[in-house]
């Protein structure tokens, strides 16, 4: 079993902002506030000097054999002097606003744009910015920026970048700025922004081709193809003329060949309606991420074509949607895939249960894309085909793990290669 040490290091830290806020209001959180205030009042350099002061104090306990206690006295005096005056360096006129994209792909860098606006009559000097403490899956890319000056009545724009490696909703604590005290060992009272929310969604696999085995091409009650103009429809064939038929629909060549009036007969063309089913049963975390990434790639590919994605099923969750051809947005599917629990692979769904959930939707679909981690989806595919719906099975696993008619995709290939399916 692979141990996630990064997550283990955060075992005692609440994972959600609501949980962290509850801890701050708890008895233990209130008892720790003085320590937190002291930690916040010191700059990074001041915290390093405080640790060095503690070391010097430990070495200087024996005052008769060493002079290390003098070093402790000097360091402590400098730190205390900085802390005594740190409240005079307030920047209450500075406002902090943080902007970030509402979504970011798993493992990609997310940029936080921080706007510092100084509404006061004086410049704010030596401003230090600190990003919030990140959850276990987050990591800052680079040191926090330092601002020499925020002009009076003006603004300054900063950027911080971070990377996150777990899907789902993230709600970060506020970003904080403060002015440094001379010597740079302490900082004034902090000014905080509001919290920041964003969603980490699966990577979108590069699906460059997807051949779909269609069932019925024309769907009763479907959505007409938006690209047609005027009365252009699919030519269904020709038939003998009947009273009342438009004269312009007469087909001269067929009339000449058969010797009787013949007219063209049309049928309105409709979108192909596709469902995407993800069965995470038996998938380890790495394979589950590959499956969700593949599902995102399939939905993105289909949404760029003439098809409509009408259904997205992940495990037991069935989501009705209409996506593709300027109807709906790809983000709808990404948001749903982002919220799939990491342990979904440990909860298998019985075939009968899955079929029962799909049954009401099969009549309006022309094709189903079935993404699974384990072979054995033949019974489901056969049942789908018996309802007149085409079915394409994609098995995320090692080469040869699926049935001959299935397409097998290696987990590492989902993230690294262009996929021809």
N, C-alpha and C positions, 0 to 999 in steps of 0.2 A: 504494500500500500504506500503510495507516494504521499509524503507529509508536506503540507503547505506551511512552511515556516513563517512566511510573511503574515499569513492569516493567524497563525498561532501566536505571534508576537502581539497581536491586537485582540487577544481573546477577552481581556477585561475591559475593552473599550467598546461602548455601544456603537453599533454599526449605522444607526439612523440618527438624524439630527434631533428628532423627537426624543429618542432614548438618551442622547447626550444632554438635552435640556432638562429631562427629568432627573438625571444624575446631578446636575448643577443645583437643582432645587432640593435635593435630598439632604439628610443630616450630614453624611460624609462629605458631600460636595460643599456644603456651607463651611464645614471645618477646614477644608482645604483651600478656601478662598484666599486667606492671607498668603499662603505659599504661592498661589497662582498670581496674586497681585505683585509679589516680589519678583517672580519670574518674568512677568510682563514689563515691569519697570526697568529691568536690566536689558541692555542690548546684547547682541551675540558676543561682543568683546567683553562686556561686563560679566556675562555668565562664565566665560572662560576664566576671567580673572578671579571670580568667586570660587571656582573649583580649585584654582591654583592657591588661593588663600587658605582654603580648607586643608590642602595638602601641607602647606607651610605651617599651619597651626598644629597639625598632627606631629610634624617633625620637630616642632619647637616646644613640645611639652617639657622636655628636660632642659630648663633654662640654664643650668650650670655647665653643661657640656656642649652646647650649641647656641648659635646666635640666630637660628631660624625664626625664633619668635619675633625678632625685629622686622623680618620680611612680612610676617603675618600682620603685624601692627601697621606697617606702611600700606599694604594692600587693602586692609580693612578700612583704614582711614580714607583712602581715595574712594572706595566704593560707597562708604557711608556719606561722604561729602557730596557725591553725585546724586545719591538717592534723596538727600535732604532738599535739594533744589530742583528736583526733576518736575515737580508740579507747576513750577513757574513757566515751563516751556510747553504751554498749551497751544493747540492749533484748532480751537473750536470752530473757527470760521471756515475750515476746510471740509468739504463734503466729498464722500467717496461713493462712486457708482461703478458697479462691475457688470460687464456685458459678456455673455458667452453664448455659443450656439446651443440650441435646445437639444441637439443630438450629436453624438460623435461615435464613429465606428470603433469597435473593440481594438485596443492596441494602438490607435492613432492619437497623435498629439491634439489636445484641445487648448485653444488659445483663450485666455481670459484678458479682456481689455478693461483696464482700470482707468477711470477718469477722475482726476483730482481737481476740484473746483474751489478756488479760494475767493470767498465772498467778503473777506475782511479788508481793512484799509492798509494792512502791512503784509509784506512778503513773508512766506513761510520758508525757513531755511533748514537745510540738512534733514530732509524728511526721509524716514526709513519706512519701507513697506514690508509687511509680513503676510504671507498667504496662510490660509487656515490649515490646521492639522488634517492631513489626508487620510482616508480610510486605507485599509491594508492593501487594496489593489491599486492605489494611486502613487505616483512618484513625480515630484517636480523636476522639470528639465531645465536646470540652470539655477543660479542663485537669485534671490529676490532683488528687484531693481532698487537703486538708490537715487533720490531726487535732490540735487543741490539746492533748487529753489522753485517754489510755486508762486508766481507773481500775484500781487494783489489784484483782484478783479479778473484774474486769468485762470487758465486751466492747464493741466499737464496730462498727457496720455502715456500710460505704461502698458506693458504686456507681460504676462506670465504664461508659461506653457506647462502642461502636465499630461501624463499618460495614464490610462486606466485599463485594467486587464480583466474586469468582471462586468458582465452585462447587468442591466437593470437601472433603476432610478437612483441617482446620487443627489444628495442635498448637503452641500458644504456649509460650514460655519462662515461667519463674516470675514472679509478681508480687513486688515487693520493697518493704519498708518500712524506714525508718531514722529515728533521732532527730537533729534538727538540733543543731549546735554553736552556742553563742552567737555572735552576729553573722550567723548563717544562711549562712555561706559554705562550710561543710563539714558532713558528716553522719557519724554513727557507722556501725559495721559493719551491713550490711544483714541483715535476716531475710527469707527467701524462702519462697514457697508452692511447691506442686508445680505441674507444668505443667497446662495446660488443653486439653482436646480438644473439638472440636465439628465439626459437618458443615454446610457451606453448601449448601442445597438450592435447586432452581429455584423461582421464584415460581409460585404456583398461579393460573393464569388463571381469570377469573370466567366460567365456563361456566354459563349459566342455563337453557339448553335444548339437548338433543342428541337428535335423532330418529334412531333406529337402524333400518336395514332388516333385519329379522329373517329368518333362514332357518327352521329347525325350531324351533318353540316349546318342545316337550317334548324334553328331552335324555336319552337312555338313560343310566342310571347317574348321573344328576345328583343335586343336593342338594335335598331337598324344601323347599318354601317355608316359612320359619320362622313366617310370620305367620298360617298357617292354624290353626284350633282344632278339636279333636275330629276328626270325619271329613269336614270340609268340603273338597271337591276340585272340580276343574273338571268341569262337566257335559259329557260327551262326546256324549250323545244318549240315545235309547231303543231297546229291542230287545224281541223277544218273550220272555215268561217261560219260564224253564227250571227244571226241578225242582231244588230246593235254593237258589234265589234268596231273599234275605231278603224277607219279606212287606212290610216297611216301605218297600221301594224300589218298590213298585207305583205306577204313574202312573195315577191314576183317570181323568183326562180323556182320555188316549190310549186307555185300555181302553174307555171309553164310546164313543169315536169309531170305533175299529177293531173292536170286538166281541170282542177276544181280550185276555188278560192281557198287559200291557206293563210293563216295569221300567225304571227309570233306570239308565244306565251312566255311570260316572265314570272319570276318569283323573287321577291325582295331578299336581298342578301343580309345576313345577320352576322354579328360577331360570333366567333367560337368562344364558348364559355368553359372555363377551365377551373378545376379545383386542385389545391395543393394540400397533400396530407403528409405530415411528419409524424412518424411513429418512433419515439425515442427509447422504446423498451430495449434494455440490454446495452445501452450506449454508455461508455465511460465518459468522464467530463470532456476529454479531448475530442472524442468522436461526436459527442453531442454538439459541441461548438461547430465542428465541421458540417454537421447536418443542418444546423440553423443557418450557417453561412451559405450552404448550397441552396436552401429554401429561399433565402433572400436573393440569391443570384437568379434563381428560376423566376421568381416574381418580377424582378427588375427586367429580365429579358422579355418576358411575356408582356409586361406593361408598355414596352417600346414598340410592340407589334400590333396586329389587328385583333388580338384576343382580349377577352375580359376575364379577370380572375374573380370568380364569384364566391369562392369558398377557401378558407384557410383553416386547417385542422391540425392541432398540435396535441398529441396524446388524447385526452378526453375533452379538450376544449375545442368547440366548434364556433368559428367566427364567420358570420355572413358579411360579405363586403362586395363592392363593385369597384374594381380597380383596373385601369388601363384605358387608353384612347381618350385621355383628358377627363376621364371619370374617376374621381377619387385620387388619392396620392399614394406614392410608394411608401411614404412615412407611416401610413396606417399599418401596413404589414410589418414594417421594421419595429414599430412600437410593440406590437403583439409578440413578435419573436424575441424582443429584448427582455420581456417579462417572464419567459419560460424559466421555471426554477432550475438551478444547477443540478439538483438531484432527480430530475424528471426521468432519467434513464433507469432508475431503480424502481419505478412504478409501472410495471407492464400493464397494458390495456388488453383485455380479452377480445378476441376476434369478433365474437358475437356482439359485444358492447360497441365496438367500433363500427361494425356494419349497421347496427341499429341507429347510430348517430348519423351515419351517412345516408341511410335509406331515404329520408324525406327530401334530400337535395339532388339525388341522382337524375331525376327526370328532367332537370333543366341544365344538365352539364353535357358537354360533348367530349370532354377528356378529363382524366385525372392523372396527376403526377404524384406518385407514392414514393416517399423518401424514408428509408428504414436503415437500421444498423445491423439487422440480423436477416439472413435469408429465411424464406418460409412465407413470404407474402403472396404466394401463388393462389391461395384460396381467396384472399381478398381481391386480387386482380381478376380472378375468374368471375367472382360475384359481380364486380363492377362491369366487366365486359358483357355479362349476361343481361345487364340492364340497358345495353346499347351504348355504353360509354367506353371510349378508348382508355387504356390504362398504360402508363409508362412507369416502370419500377426502377429506382435508383438506389443501389445499395452502397452505403458508405462503409468501407472495410477493406480488407486485404484482397489482392487480385485473386479472382476465382472463387470468392466466398458466396457469390450469388448464383442464381439459376442461369442457364444458358441465355434465356431471353432477357435477363436483367442487365443493366449497365452498372458496373462496379466502379466506384470512385474512391481512391485512397484519400484518407484524411488530410495528409500533407499536400496533396494535389489541389484540394479545394482552395487553399490559401495562396498557392504559388503559381498555378498554371491556368492557362485559358482552356476552358472545358468545352469539348464538342460532344454533346449528348444526343 
